[in-house]
Amino acid sequence: MATATETDAMRRAVALSARALGATAPNPVVGCVILDASGAVAGEGWHQRAGGPHAEVNALFAAGQRARGGTALVTLEPCNHTGRTGPCARALIEAGIARVVYAVDDPGPVASGGAGTLRAAGVDVESGLLAQEAAAVNAAWLTFARLGRPYVRWKYAATLDGRIAAADGSSRWISSPESRADVHRLRAEADAVVVGSGTLLADDPHLAVRGIDGVTQPLRVVVDSRARITGAARVLDDAAPTLIAVAEDADTSHLPGVGIARLPCDKNGTGLDVPALLAELAGRGVRSVLLEGGPTLAGAFVEAGAVDTVTAYLAPALLGAGPAVLADAGITTIAQVLRLDVTDVARLGPDLRVTAVPTAPQES
Protein backbone atom coordinates (compact mmCIF):
# COMPACT_ATOMS: atom_id res chain seq x y z
CA MET A 1 0.00 0.00 0.00
CA ALA A 2 1.44 3.34 -1.04
CA THR A 3 2.26 5.81 1.70
CA ALA A 4 1.17 9.46 1.85
CA THR A 5 4.73 10.46 0.95
CA GLU A 6 4.64 8.20 -2.10
CA THR A 7 1.28 9.62 -3.14
CA ASP A 8 2.64 13.16 -2.94
CA ALA A 9 5.67 12.10 -4.98
CA MET A 10 3.47 10.49 -7.63
CA ARG A 11 1.37 13.63 -7.84
CA ARG A 12 4.59 15.53 -8.49
CA ALA A 13 5.58 12.96 -11.14
CA VAL A 14 2.24 13.49 -12.91
CA ALA A 15 2.84 17.25 -12.95
CA LEU A 16 6.34 16.70 -14.32
CA SER A 17 5.02 14.49 -17.12
CA ALA A 18 2.68 17.27 -18.29
CA ARG A 19 5.63 19.57 -18.96
CA ALA A 20 6.43 17.64 -22.13
CA LEU A 21 2.97 17.57 -23.72
CA GLY A 22 3.36 18.12 -27.44
CA ALA A 23 7.11 17.41 -27.44
CA THR A 24 7.58 13.63 -27.10
CA ALA A 25 5.61 12.04 -29.97
CA PRO A 26 5.61 9.23 -30.84
CA ASN A 27 6.64 8.48 -27.26
CA PRO A 28 4.48 8.90 -24.13
CA VAL A 29 4.87 11.68 -21.60
CA VAL A 30 6.31 10.27 -18.37
CA GLY A 31 7.37 11.75 -15.05
CA CYS A 32 9.47 10.18 -12.28
CA VAL A 33 10.41 11.07 -8.71
CA ILE A 34 13.07 9.19 -6.72
CA LEU A 35 12.79 8.98 -2.94
CA ASP A 36 15.88 7.96 -1.00
CA ALA A 37 15.83 5.21 1.64
CA SER A 38 14.60 7.68 4.25
CA GLY A 39 11.69 8.85 2.07
CA ALA A 40 13.16 12.23 1.11
CA VAL A 41 13.09 13.41 -2.51
CA ALA A 42 16.46 12.57 -4.05
CA GLY A 43 15.81 13.36 -7.71
CA GLU A 44 13.15 13.94 -10.31
CA GLY A 45 12.87 13.99 -14.08
CA TRP A 46 10.59 13.68 -17.07
CA HIS A 47 10.86 12.48 -20.66
CA GLN A 48 11.51 15.71 -22.50
CA ARG A 49 11.71 14.66 -26.16
CA ALA A 50 11.62 11.57 -28.35
CA GLY A 51 15.07 10.01 -28.57
CA GLY A 52 16.21 11.63 -25.34
CA PRO A 53 16.63 10.00 -21.93
CA HIS A 54 13.47 8.62 -20.36
CA ALA A 55 12.03 10.05 -17.16
CA GLU A 56 13.53 7.33 -14.95
CA VAL A 57 17.03 7.89 -16.33
CA ASN A 58 16.80 11.66 -15.79
CA ALA A 59 15.54 11.15 -12.24
CA LEU A 60 18.22 8.57 -11.44
CA PHE A 61 20.91 10.91 -12.74
CA ALA A 62 19.60 13.67 -10.48
CA ALA A 63 19.44 11.32 -7.48
CA GLY A 64 22.92 9.82 -7.90
CA GLN A 65 23.95 7.44 -5.13
CA ARG A 66 20.94 8.45 -3.05
CA ALA A 67 18.81 6.26 -5.33
CA ARG A 68 20.29 3.06 -3.84
CA GLY A 69 17.74 1.47 -1.54
CA GLY A 70 15.17 4.08 -2.51
CA THR A 71 11.78 4.19 -4.23
CA ALA A 72 10.92 5.29 -7.77
CA LEU A 73 7.49 6.80 -8.45
CA VAL A 74 6.76 6.64 -12.20
CA THR A 75 3.61 7.62 -14.10
CA LEU A 76 3.93 4.74 -16.61
CA GLU A 77 5.21 1.18 -16.18
CA PRO A 78 8.99 1.32 -16.75
CA CYS A 79 9.85 0.18 -20.26
CA ASN A 80 11.38 -3.22 -20.85
CA HIS A 81 12.93 -2.84 -24.31
CA THR A 82 15.89 -1.26 -26.04
CA GLY A 83 14.99 1.35 -28.63
CA ARG A 84 16.82 4.63 -29.06
CA THR A 85 17.49 4.35 -25.32
CA GLY A 86 17.96 1.37 -23.03
CA PRO A 87 15.28 -0.32 -20.89
CA CYS A 88 14.31 1.75 -17.85
CA ALA A 89 13.51 -1.37 -15.80
CA ARG A 90 17.16 -2.42 -16.09
CA ALA A 91 18.38 1.10 -15.25
CA LEU A 92 16.31 1.08 -12.05
CA ILE A 93 17.68 -2.33 -11.06
CA GLU A 94 21.29 -1.31 -11.71
CA ALA A 95 20.81 1.87 -9.65
CA GLY A 96 19.82 -0.23 -6.65
CA ILE A 97 16.21 0.93 -6.44
CA ALA A 98 14.40 -1.22 -3.87
CA ARG A 99 10.79 -0.29 -4.67
CA VAL A 100 8.96 0.93 -7.78
CA VAL A 101 5.46 2.39 -7.71
CA TYR A 102 3.94 3.20 -11.08
CA ALA A 103 0.57 4.61 -12.08
CA VAL A 104 -0.46 3.06 -15.42
CA ASP A 105 0.34 -0.29 -17.04
CA ASP A 106 2.00 -0.07 -20.44
CA PRO A 107 -0.67 -1.47 -22.83
CA GLY A 108 1.71 -2.02 -25.74
CA PRO A 109 3.40 -5.27 -26.71
CA VAL A 110 6.82 -3.66 -27.33
CA ALA A 111 7.80 -1.95 -24.08
CA SER A 112 5.54 -3.65 -21.54
CA GLY A 113 6.79 -6.22 -19.07
CA GLY A 114 8.97 -3.90 -17.06
CA ALA A 115 7.09 -4.71 -13.87
CA GLY A 116 7.82 -8.41 -14.30
CA THR A 117 11.51 -7.76 -14.92
CA LEU A 118 11.69 -5.64 -11.78
CA ARG A 119 9.96 -8.26 -9.65
CA ALA A 120 12.23 -11.00 -11.00
CA ALA A 121 15.19 -8.92 -9.79
CA GLY A 122 13.74 -8.70 -6.29
CA VAL A 123 12.36 -5.18 -6.56
CA ASP A 124 9.10 -4.49 -4.70
CA VAL A 125 6.58 -3.29 -7.30
CA GLU A 126 3.16 -1.67 -6.88
CA SER A 127 0.89 -0.33 -9.64
CA GLY A 128 -2.20 1.83 -9.93
CA LEU A 129 -1.28 4.78 -7.72
CA LEU A 130 -3.04 7.91 -9.12
CA ALA A 131 -3.71 5.95 -12.31
CA GLN A 132 -6.61 8.15 -13.41
CA GLU A 133 -4.61 11.36 -13.07
CA ALA A 134 -1.58 9.93 -14.87
CA ALA A 135 -3.70 8.45 -17.66
CA ALA A 136 -5.45 11.79 -18.23
CA VAL A 137 -2.14 13.53 -18.92
CA ASN A 138 -1.00 10.66 -21.14
CA ALA A 139 -4.34 10.29 -22.95
CA ALA A 140 -2.88 10.85 -26.41
CA TRP A 141 -0.30 8.08 -26.25
CA LEU A 142 -2.65 5.67 -24.47
CA THR A 143 -5.34 6.28 -27.09
CA PHE A 144 -2.92 5.37 -29.83
CA ALA A 145 -1.69 2.31 -27.93
CA ARG A 146 -5.24 1.04 -27.41
CA LEU A 147 -7.03 2.13 -30.61
CA GLY A 148 -4.21 2.50 -33.12
CA ARG A 149 -5.09 6.10 -33.99
CA PRO A 150 -4.21 9.55 -32.63
CA TYR A 151 -6.19 11.09 -29.79
CA VAL A 152 -8.51 13.84 -31.08
CA ARG A 153 -9.63 16.93 -29.18
CA TRP A 154 -12.28 18.94 -31.01
CA LYS A 155 -12.11 22.60 -30.07
CA TYR A 156 -14.56 25.29 -31.06
CA ALA A 157 -15.72 28.74 -30.01
CA ALA A 158 -19.42 29.62 -30.20
CA THR A 159 -22.13 31.88 -28.90
CA LEU A 160 -24.60 30.57 -26.34
CA ASP A 161 -27.03 29.81 -29.16
CA GLY A 162 -24.43 27.59 -30.84
CA ARG A 163 -23.30 29.85 -33.69
CA ILE A 164 -19.68 29.96 -34.82
CA ALA A 165 -20.17 32.95 -37.13
CA ALA A 166 -22.76 35.55 -38.05
CA ALA A 167 -25.09 35.23 -41.03
CA ASP A 168 -22.62 37.23 -43.18
CA GLY A 169 -19.80 34.86 -42.27
CA SER A 170 -17.95 37.21 -39.90
CA SER A 171 -16.59 35.48 -36.79
CA ARG A 172 -13.76 37.58 -35.34
CA TRP A 173 -13.97 37.59 -32.51
CA ILE A 174 -16.65 35.47 -30.88
CA SER A 175 -14.40 34.41 -28.02
CA SER A 176 -12.38 36.54 -25.63
CA PRO A 177 -8.61 37.18 -25.64
CA GLU A 178 -8.37 34.87 -22.63
CA SER A 179 -10.00 32.04 -24.54
CA ARG A 180 -7.84 32.60 -27.59
CA ALA A 181 -4.72 32.47 -25.44
CA ASP A 182 -5.92 29.17 -24.01
CA VAL A 183 -6.30 27.78 -27.53
CA HIS A 184 -2.59 28.41 -28.07
CA ARG A 185 -1.93 26.30 -24.98
CA LEU A 186 -3.95 23.48 -26.54
CA ARG A 187 -2.01 23.85 -29.78
CA ALA A 188 1.27 23.68 -27.89
CA GLU A 189 0.17 20.40 -26.29
CA ALA A 190 -0.84 18.83 -29.62
CA ASP A 191 1.25 17.12 -32.27
CA ALA A 192 -1.01 18.32 -35.11
CA VAL A 193 -3.66 21.00 -35.64
CA VAL A 194 -6.29 20.11 -38.25
CA VAL A 195 -8.66 22.37 -40.20
CA GLY A 196 -10.79 21.92 -43.29
CA SER A 197 -10.75 23.84 -46.54
CA GLY A 198 -13.86 25.80 -45.53
CA THR A 199 -12.13 27.24 -42.48
CA LEU A 200 -9.00 27.87 -44.50
CA LEU A 201 -10.81 29.80 -47.22
CA ALA A 202 -13.03 31.74 -44.80
CA ASP A 203 -10.48 32.69 -42.15
CA ASP A 204 -6.98 32.04 -43.58
CA PRO A 205 -5.81 30.83 -40.13
CA HIS A 206 -2.12 30.66 -39.25
CA LEU A 207 -2.46 27.72 -36.82
CA ALA A 208 1.03 28.09 -35.30
CA VAL A 209 1.50 28.52 -31.55
CA ARG A 210 2.06 32.10 -30.43
CA GLY A 211 2.85 33.60 -27.06
CA ILE A 212 4.45 30.47 -25.55
CA ASP A 213 8.23 30.16 -25.51
CA GLY A 214 10.16 27.01 -26.31
CA VAL A 215 7.32 24.97 -27.78
CA THR A 216 7.56 22.33 -30.46
CA GLN A 217 5.31 23.71 -33.19
CA PRO A 218 2.56 21.23 -34.16
CA LEU A 219 2.11 19.96 -37.68
CA ARG A 220 -0.46 22.15 -39.44
CA VAL A 221 -2.85 19.96 -41.43
CA VAL A 222 -5.37 21.25 -43.97
CA VAL A 223 -8.01 18.78 -45.15
CA ASP A 224 -8.59 20.07 -48.68
CA SER A 225 -9.85 17.29 -50.93
CA ARG A 226 -9.82 19.37 -54.14
CA ALA A 227 -6.62 21.29 -53.28
CA ARG A 228 -8.31 24.68 -53.33
CA ILE A 229 -5.59 26.23 -51.16
CA THR A 230 -3.46 28.92 -52.80
CA GLY A 231 0.23 29.55 -52.35
CA ALA A 232 -0.58 32.74 -50.44
CA ALA A 233 -2.23 30.91 -47.52
CA ARG A 234 -0.70 31.78 -44.16
CA VAL A 235 -0.30 28.12 -43.20
CA LEU A 236 2.31 27.78 -45.95
CA ASP A 237 4.85 30.01 -44.21
CA ASP A 238 7.86 28.60 -42.35
CA ALA A 239 6.55 29.15 -38.82
CA ALA A 240 5.60 25.47 -38.49
CA PRO A 241 5.49 22.38 -40.73
CA THR A 242 2.39 21.99 -42.92
CA LEU A 243 0.66 19.06 -44.62
CA ILE A 244 -2.15 19.39 -47.16
CA ALA A 245 -4.41 16.30 -47.27
CA VAL A 246 -6.05 15.95 -50.68
CA ALA A 247 -8.02 13.41 -52.68
CA GLU A 248 -6.02 10.88 -54.64
CA ASP A 249 -6.83 12.56 -57.96
CA ALA A 250 -6.50 16.20 -56.85
CA ASP A 251 -4.39 18.58 -58.95
CA THR A 252 -1.60 19.94 -56.74
CA SER A 253 0.63 21.33 -59.48
CA HIS A 254 0.16 24.83 -58.01
CA LEU A 255 1.71 23.69 -54.71
CA PRO A 256 5.35 22.89 -55.52
CA GLY A 257 7.41 22.04 -52.44
CA VAL A 258 4.37 21.71 -50.17
CA GLY A 259 3.86 18.53 -48.14
CA ILE A 260 0.98 16.57 -49.71
CA ALA A 261 -0.87 13.47 -48.50
CA ARG A 262 -3.16 11.78 -51.03
CA LEU A 263 -6.02 9.98 -49.33
CA PRO A 264 -9.21 8.14 -50.34
CA CYS A 265 -12.51 10.00 -50.22
CA ASP A 266 -15.28 9.23 -47.76
CA LYS A 267 -18.36 7.17 -48.65
CA ASN A 268 -20.11 10.26 -50.02
CA GLY A 269 -17.20 11.17 -52.24
CA THR A 270 -17.25 14.76 -51.02
CA GLY A 271 -14.63 14.72 -48.27
CA LEU A 272 -11.66 12.64 -47.20
CA ASP A 273 -11.95 9.43 -45.23
CA VAL A 274 -11.34 10.31 -41.58
CA PRO A 275 -9.81 6.94 -40.53
CA ALA A 276 -7.43 7.17 -43.50
CA LEU A 277 -6.44 10.69 -42.47
CA LEU A 278 -5.77 9.59 -38.89
CA ALA A 279 -3.76 6.60 -40.12
CA GLU A 280 -1.67 8.94 -42.28
CA LEU A 281 -0.99 11.19 -39.30
CA ALA A 282 -0.18 8.24 -37.05
CA GLY A 283 2.36 7.08 -39.62
CA ARG A 284 3.99 10.49 -39.32
CA GLY A 285 4.37 10.09 -35.56
CA VAL A 286 1.32 12.16 -34.60
CA ARG A 287 -0.26 10.97 -31.37
CA SER A 288 -2.51 13.95 -30.54
CA VAL A 289 -4.70 16.04 -32.83
CA LEU A 290 -6.35 19.37 -32.09
CA LEU A 291 -9.31 19.57 -34.47
CA GLU A 292 -10.07 23.23 -35.21
CA GLY A 293 -12.09 22.61 -38.35
CA GLY A 294 -15.53 23.98 -39.03
CA PRO A 295 -18.89 22.22 -38.74
CA THR A 296 -18.49 19.98 -41.80
CA LEU A 297 -15.13 18.51 -40.79
CA ALA A 298 -16.26 18.23 -37.16
CA GLY A 299 -19.34 16.33 -38.29
CA ALA A 300 -17.19 13.90 -40.26
CA PHE A 301 -15.00 13.23 -37.22
CA VAL A 302 -18.02 12.74 -34.95
CA GLU A 303 -19.64 10.38 -37.46
CA ALA A 304 -16.39 8.39 -37.62
CA GLY A 305 -16.36 8.03 -33.83
CA ALA A 306 -13.04 9.85 -33.78
CA VAL A 307 -13.60 12.57 -31.19
CA ASP A 308 -12.18 11.78 -27.76
CA THR A 309 -12.63 15.15 -26.06
CA VAL A 310 -14.65 18.27 -26.81
CA THR A 311 -13.43 21.66 -25.61
CA ALA A 312 -15.99 24.40 -26.17
CA TYR A 313 -15.39 28.10 -25.55
CA LEU A 314 -18.84 29.61 -25.02
CA ALA A 315 -19.18 33.36 -25.30
CA PRO A 316 -22.07 35.13 -23.53
CA ALA A 317 -23.53 36.37 -26.81
CA LEU A 318 -26.37 35.58 -29.20
CA LEU A 319 -26.46 35.70 -33.00
CA GLY A 320 -29.74 34.01 -33.91
CA ALA A 321 -28.49 33.05 -37.38
CA GLY A 322 -25.30 31.84 -39.00
CA PRO A 323 -23.52 28.48 -39.20
CA ALA A 324 -24.00 26.10 -36.30
CA VAL A 325 -21.20 24.38 -34.43
CA LEU A 326 -21.82 20.95 -35.94
CA ALA A 327 -23.03 19.90 -39.38
CA ASP A 328 -24.26 16.45 -40.40
CA ALA A 329 -22.68 13.87 -38.12
CA GLY A 330 -24.76 10.89 -39.22
CA ILE A 331 -27.18 11.36 -36.31
CA THR A 332 -30.77 11.25 -37.51
CA THR A 333 -32.75 10.40 -34.38
CA ILE A 334 -32.53 11.18 -30.68
CA ALA A 335 -31.72 7.54 -30.01
CA GLN A 336 -28.39 8.07 -31.80
CA VAL A 337 -27.41 11.17 -29.85
CA LEU A 338 -23.78 11.30 -28.78
CA ARG A 339 -23.97 12.08 -25.10
CA LEU A 340 -21.07 13.65 -23.29
CA ASP A 341 -19.80 13.69 -19.73
CA VAL A 342 -18.66 17.16 -18.63
CA THR A 343 -15.26 16.82 -16.96
CA ASP A 344 -14.41 20.49 -16.41
CA VAL A 345 -15.96 23.94 -16.52
CA ALA A 346 -13.80 27.06 -16.19
CA ARG A 347 -14.29 30.81 -16.54
CA LEU A 348 -11.90 32.49 -18.99
CA GLY A 349 -12.55 36.21 -19.00
CA PRO A 350 -16.25 36.54 -19.94
CA ASP A 351 -16.35 33.09 -21.54
CA LEU A 352 -16.96 29.58 -20.25
CA ARG A 353 -14.66 26.76 -21.26
CA VAL A 354 -16.49 23.44 -21.12
CA THR A 355 -14.57 20.18 -21.49
CA ALA A 356 -16.48 16.96 -22.09
CA VAL A 357 -15.84 13.40 -23.24
CA PRO A 358 -18.15 10.88 -24.93
CA THR A 359 -19.87 8.68 -22.36
CA ALA A 360 -19.08 5.59 -24.47
CA PRO A 361 -15.52 4.84 -25.65
CA GLN A 362 -14.69 5.78 -29.22
CA GLU A 363 -13.66 2.56 -30.98
CA SER A 364 -12.70 3.73 -34.47
Residue pairs with C-beta under 8 A, 6 or more apart in sequence:
1 126
2 10
2 101
2 126
2 129
3 39
5 35
5 39
6 35
6 71
6 73
6 101
6 129
7 129
7 130
9 33
9 35
9 41
9 71
9 73
10 33
10 73
10 75
10 101
10 103
10 129
10 130
10 134
11 130
11 133
12 31
12 33
12 41
12 44
12 73
13 31
13 32
13 33
13 44
13 46
13 55
13 73
13 74
13 75
13 103
13 134
14 31
14 75
14 103
14 130
14 133
14 134
14 137
15 31
16 31
16 32
16 33
16 44
16 45
16 46
16 55
17 29
17 30
17 31
17 46
17 47
17 55
17 75
17 134
17 137
17 138
18 29
18 31
18 137
19 31
19 46
19 48
20 29
20 46
20 47
20 48
20 49
21 29
21 137
21 188
21 189
21 288
22 188
22 189
22 190
22 191
22 215
22 216
22 218
22 288
23 48
23 49
23 215
23 216
24 47
24 48
24 49
24 50
25 50
25 140
25 141
25 191
25 285
25 286
25 287
25 288
26 50
26 141
26 144
26 285
26 286
26 287
27 47
27 50
27 141
28 47
28 76
28 138
28 141
28 142
29 46
29 47
29 75
29 137
29 138
29 141
30 46
30 47
30 54
30 55
30 56
30 74
30 75
30 76
30 138
31 44
31 45
31 46
31 47
31 55
31 74
31 75
32 44
32 45
32 46
32 55
32 56
32 58
32 59
32 72
32 73
32 74
32 75
33 41
33 43
33 44
33 59
33 72
33 73
34 41
34 42
34 43
34 44
34 59
34 60
34 62
34 63
34 66
34 67
34 70
34 71
34 72
34 73
34 97
35 41
35 42
35 70
35 71
35 72
35 73
36 42
36 63
36 66
36 67
36 69
36 70
37 68
37 69
37 70
37 98
39 71
42 62
42 63
42 64
42 66
42 67
42 70
43 59
43 60
43 61
43 62
43 63
43 64
43 66
43 67
44 58
44 59
44 62
45 53
45 55
45 56
45 57
45 58
45 59
45 60
45 61
45 62
46 55
46 58
47 53
47 54
47 55
47 58
48 58
49 216
50 84
50 285
51 84
51 85
52 85
53 61
53 85
54 79
54 85
54 88
55 74
55 75
55 88
56 72
56 74
56 78
56 88
56 91
56 92
57 85
57 88
57 91
59 72
60 67
60 72
60 91
60 92
60 95
60 97
63 70
63 95
67 95
67 96
67 97
68 95
68 96
68 97
69 96
69 97
69 98
70 96
70 97
70 98
70 99
71 97
71 98
71 99
71 100
71 101
72 78
72 92
72 97
72 99
72 100
72 101
73 101
73 102
73 129
74 88
74 100
74 101
74 102
74 103
75 102
75 103
75 104
75 134
75 137
75 138
76 102
76 103
76 104
76 106
76 134
76 138
77 102
77 104
77 105
77 106
77 112
77 114
77 115
77 127
78 87
78 88
78 89
78 92
78 100
78 102
78 114
78 115
78 118
79 87
79 88
79 89
79 106
79 111
79 114
80 87
80 89
80 111
80 112
80 113
80 114
80 116
80 117
81 87
81 110
81 111
83 111
87 114
87 117
88 114
89 113
89 114
89 115
89 117
89 118
90 117
92 100
92 118
92 123
93 117
93 118
93 121
93 123
97 123
98 123
98 124
99 123
99 124
99 125
99 126
100 115
100 118
100 123
100 124
100 125
100 126
101 125
101 126
101 127
101 129
102 115
102 125
102 126
102 127
102 129
103 127
103 128
103 129
103 130
103 131
103 133
103 134
103 135
104 127
104 131
104 134
104 135
104 138
104 142
105 112
105 115
105 127
106 112
106 113
106 114
106 145
107 142
107 145
107 146
108 145
115 125
115 127
118 125
119 125
135 142
139 151
139 288
139 308
139 309
140 150
140 151
140 191
140 287
140 288
141 151
141 287
142 151
143 149
143 150
143 151
143 287
143 308
144 150
144 151
144 282
144 287
147 362
147 363
147 364
148 282
149 275
149 278
149 279
149 282
149 306
149 364
150 191
150 192
150 278
150 281
150 282
150 286
150 287
150 288
150 289
151 287
151 288
151 289
151 308
151 309
152 278
152 288
152 289
152 291
152 301
152 306
152 307
152 308
152 309
153 186
153 190
153 288
153 289
153 290
153 291
153 307
153 308
153 309
153 310
153 311
154 291
154 298
154 301
154 302
154 307
154 309
154 310
154 311
155 183
155 186
155 290
155 291
155 292
155 310
155 311
155 312
155 313
156 164
156 292
156 298
156 311
156 312
156 313
156 325
157 164
157 174
157 175
157 179
157 183
157 312
157 313
157 314
157 315
157 351
158 164
158 174
158 312
158 313
158 314
158 315
158 325
159 174
159 314
159 315
159 317
159 318
159 319
160 314
160 315
160 316
160 317
160 318
161 318
161 319
161 320
162 324
162 325
163 174
163 319
163 320
163 321
163 322
163 323
163 324
163 325
164 171
164 174
164 294
164 295
164 322
164 323
164 324
164 325
165 171
165 174
165 202
165 319
165 322
165 323
166 319
166 321
166 322
167 319
167 321
167 322
169 202
169 322
171 202
171 203
172 203
173 180
174 315
174 317
175 313
175 315
175 351
176 315
176 348
176 349
176 350
176 351
177 349
178 348
178 349
178 351
179 313
179 315
179 348
179 349
179 351
179 353
181 211
182 313
182 348
182 353
183 292
183 313
184 209
184 210
184 211
184 212
185 212
186 290
186 311
187 193
187 207
187 208
187 209
187 218
187 290
188 209
188 212
188 215
188 216
188 218
189 288
189 290
190 218
190 288
190 289
190 290
191 218
191 219
191 281
191 285
191 286
191 287
191 288
191 289
192 218
192 219
192 220
192 221
192 281
192 286
192 288
192 289
192 290
193 207
193 218
193 219
193 220
193 221
193 289
193 290
193 292
194 221
194 222
194 223
194 277
194 289
194 290
194 291
194 292
194 293
194 297
195 205
195 207
195 221
195 222
195 223
195 292
195 293
195 294
195 297
196 222
196 223
196 224
196 271
196 293
196 294
196 296
196 297
197 222
197 223
197 224
197 225
197 226
197 228
197 229
198 293
198 294
198 296
198 297
199 205
199 292
199 293
199 294
199 297
200 222
200 224
200 228
200 229
200 233
200 235
201 228
202 294
204 233
204 234
205 234
205 235
205 292
206 234
206 235
206 237
206 239
207 218
207 220
207 234
207 235
207 240
207 292
208 217
208 220
208 239
208 240
209 215
209 217
209 218
209 240
217 239
217 240
217 241
218 240
218 290
219 240
219 241
219 242
219 243
219 281
219 284
219 286
220 235
220 240
220 241
220 242
220 243
221 242
221 243
221 244
221 245
221 281
221 289
222 229
222 233
222 235
222 242
222 243
222 244
222 245
223 245
223 271
223 272
223 277
223 293
223 297
224 244
224 245
224 246
224 250
225 245
225 246
225 247
225 250
225 265
225 270
225 271
225 272
226 246
226 247
226 250
227 244
227 246
227 247
227 250
227 251
227 252
227 254
227 255
229 235
229 236
229 244
229 255
230 254
231 254
231 255
235 242
236 242
236 258
241 259
242 258
242 259
243 259
243 260
243 261
243 284
244 252
244 255
244 258
244 259
244 260
244 261
245 261
245 263
245 272
245 277
245 280
246 252
246 260
246 261
246 262
246 263
246 272
247 262
247 263
247 264
247 265
247 272
248 262
248 263
248 264
248 265
250 262
252 258
252 260
261 277
261 280
263 272
263 273
263 276
263 277
263 280
264 272
264 273
264 276
265 271
265 272
265 273
266 272
266 273
266 274
266 300
271 296
271 297
271 300
274 300
274 301
274 303
274 304
274 306
274 364
275 304
275 306
275 364
278 289
278 306
281 289
291 297
291 298
291 301
291 307
293 301
294 323
294 327
295 323
295 324
295 325
295 326
295 327
296 327
296 328
298 307
298 325
298 326
298 327
298 329
299 326
299 327
299 328
299 329
299 330
300 329
301 307
302 326
302 329
302 330
302 331
302 338
303 328
303 329
303 330
303 331
304 364
305 362
305 363
305 364
306 362
306 364
307 358
307 362
308 357
308 358
308 362
309 355
309 356
309 357
310 340
310 354
310 355
310 356
310 357
311 353
311 354
311 355
312 325
312 353
312 354
312 355
312 356
313 348
313 351
313 352
313 353
314 351
314 352
314 353
314 354
315 350
315 351
316 350
316 351
316 352
329 338
330 336
331 337
331 338
338 358
339 358
339 359
340 356
340 357
340 358
340 359
341 356
341 357
341 358
341 359
342 354
342 355
342 356
343 355
343 356
343 357
344 353
344 354
344 355
345 352
345 353
345 354
345 355
346 352
346 353
347 353
